[in-house]
Amino acid sequence: MLKQTIVSINSVLDELINITKEDIKDIIYSMQRLNEGDLDAKIQTSLDGDYKKLKDNFNSTIDTIDNIIRNIHLKADDMGI
């Protein structure tokens, strides 16, 4: 009985570790794309908890950067640059 419980707990922990690794891989991939200048690098993966907060903040940051660049282009156009 104890051995079966330990095996079950280990299985659940392994599953949680694998989910966490995949979430982090997706976040790192999007961060690398943004670092290369890709403003379409939003995190598309469905995430929960703190990972969702990280995703939402990351995607919001991309929107902010995109808006800043658009405003710079508009101002440059207005100035005839």
C-alpha positions in Angstrom: 0.0 0.0 0.0 2.7 2.5 0.9 4.8 1.5 -2.1 1.8 2.1 -4.4 1.1 5.5 -2.8 4.8 6.5 -3.3 4.7 5.4 -7.0 1.5 7.4 -7.4 3.0 10.5 -5.9 6.1 10.2 -8.0 3.9 9.9 -11.1 2.0 13.0 -10.3 5.2 14.9 -9.5 6.8 13.8 -12.8 3.7 15.0 -14.7 3.9 18.4 -13.0 7.6 18.8 -13.7 6.9 18.0 -17.4 4.1 20.5 -17.6 6.3 23.2 -16.0 9.2 22.4 -18.4 6.9 22.8 -21.4 5.4 26.0 -20.1 8.9 27.5 -19.6 10.0 26.3 -23.0 7.1 28.1 -24.7 7.9 31.3 -22.7 11.6 31.1 -23.5 10.8 30.6 -27.2 8.6 33.7 -27.4 11.2 35.7 -25.5 13.9 34.7 -28.0 11.7 35.7 -30.9 11.1 39.1 -29.3 14.8 39.5 -28.7 15.3 39.0 -32.4 12.8 41.8 -33.2 9.7 39.7 -33.9 6.7 41.6 -32.5 4.4 38.7 -33.4 6.2 36.6 -30.7 3.2 36.6 -28.3 2.8 33.5 -26.1 -0.1 31.6 -27.5 0.0 28.6 -25.1 -2.8 28.3 -22.6 -1.2 28.8 -19.2 -2.5 28.9 -15.6 -1.6 30.7 -12.4 1.6 32.7 -12.3 2.5 31.4 -15.8 -0.7 33.0 -17.1 0.3 36.3 -15.4 3.7 36.1 -17.0 2.1 35.4 -20.4 -0.3 38.3 -20.1 2.4 40.7 -19.0 4.7 39.5 -21.8 2.0 39.9 -24.4 1.0 43.3 -23.1 4.7 44.4 -23.3 4.8 43.4 -26.9 1.6 45.4 -27.6 3.2 48.4 -25.8 6.4 48.1 -27.9 4.4 47.8 -31.1 2.3 50.9 -30.2 5.5 52.9 -29.4 7.0 52.0 -32.8 3.7 52.9 -34.6 3.7 56.3 -32.8 7.3 56.9 -33.8 6.4 56.2 -37.4 3.4 58.5 -37.3 5.4 61.3 -35.8 8.2 60.8 -38.3 5.6 60.9 -41.1 4.1 64.1 -39.7 7.6 65.6 -39.7 8.3 64.5 -43.2 11.1 62.2 -42.2 
